[in-house]
Amino acid sequence: MKVLKICWAILVAVHMSIIIGNALAFLFLPFLAPWYIALPCCTMIGRVLCTTVKCPLTVLENHIRKKLGWPQIDRFVEHYIIKWISR
């Protein structure tokens, strides 16, 4: 049980760092890269962040949550970021 909680914490930290990295890339890439590189990258980042694409890390987190007896989440950003901001 303790190992699963540690795995869950590491997974959430890695997932959060990937999301923060993508958000920073979305903001700064247009100024640091040529338009023909920045445009497709920002389009892809925006698509992943703003659609209901099932992220493999969220699926893995739900698998761990199920084993721990915790409720599953629909979307990582909505569960950890938007709910935290809207408090």
C-alpha positions, 0 to 999 in steps of 0.5 A: 500500500505504501509503495503504491502511494509513493508510485502515485506521488511520483506519477503526479509529480512527473505528470505535473512537470510535463504539463508545466513544461508544455505550458511554458513551451506554449508561451515562449516557443513562438518567441524562441523558434521560427514560425514553421516550428513554433506553429505546429508545436503550439497547435499540438500542445493546445490540442492536447491541453484543451481536448478530451484526449485520454492521456496515458499517465492519467490512465495509469494514475486511475489504475493506481487510484483504483488499487488504493481504493480512491475515486478515479479522475476524469482529467488531470488538469481539471482535477489538480489545477482547475479545482485548486485555482477555483477554491 
